[in-house]
Amino acid sequence: MPTTEIELAEETVERLDALRVDDESYDELINELINIYEAGEFTLFHAGSE
C-alpha cells in the first residue's frame, strides 16, 4: 500500500498529541477516531430508519 503524507497545522498536532495514549502512533489514533466517527454515523443512520 502506498504511503500518503499530509501536512497538519501545529494546533492540530497539539490536539492529536493530547489524545494519544502511551506510545500510541498517529496512525493508530487516526484509525480509532475514524472508527468512532463511522460508528456514530452508522448509529445515526439506523436511528433515522425506525
C-alpha positions as CSV (number, residue, x, y, z in Angstrom):
1,M,0.0,0.0,0.0
2,P,1.5,3.4,-0.9
3,T,2.3,5.8,1.8
4,T,0.4,9.1,1.8
5,E,1.8,12.2,3.6
6,I,-0.3,15.1,4.8
7,E,0.6,18.4,6.4
8,L,-1.1,19.3,9.6
9,A,-1.3,22.7,11.3
10,E,0.6,22.9,14.6
11,E,-2.6,23.3,16.5
12,T,-4.0,20.0,15.0
13,V,-0.8,18.2,16.0
14,E,-1.1,19.5,19.6
15,R,-4.7,18.3,19.7
16,L,-3.7,14.9,18.5
17,D,-0.9,14.7,21.0
18,A,-3.4,15.5,23.8
19,L,-5.4,12.4,22.7
20,R,-2.6,10.0,22.3
21,V,-2.2,7.3,25.0
22,D,1.2,5.9,26.0
23,D,3.2,5.2,22.8
24,E,0.2,5.2,20.5
25,S,1.2,6.1,17.0
26,Y,-0.6,8.8,15.0
27,D,-1.8,6.1,12.6
28,E,-3.4,4.2,15.5
29,L,-5.0,7.3,16.9
30,I,-6.4,8.4,13.5
31,N,-7.8,4.9,12.8
32,E,-9.5,5.0,16.2
33,L,-11.0,8.4,15.6
34,I,-12.3,7.3,12.2
35,N,-13.8,4.2,13.7
36,I,-15.6,6.3,16.3
37,Y,-16.9,8.6,13.6
38,E,-18.1,5.8,11.5
39,A,-19.8,4.1,14.4
40,G,-21.6,7.3,15.3
41,E,-22.6,7.8,11.6
42,F,-23.9,4.2,11.5
43,T,-25.9,4.7,14.6
44,L,-27.5,7.9,13.3
45,F,-28.3,6.3,10.0
46,H,-30.2,3.4,11.7
47,A,-31.9,5.6,14.2
48,G,-33.5,7.6,11.4
49,S,-34.9,4.5,9.7
50,E,-37.1,3.5,12.7
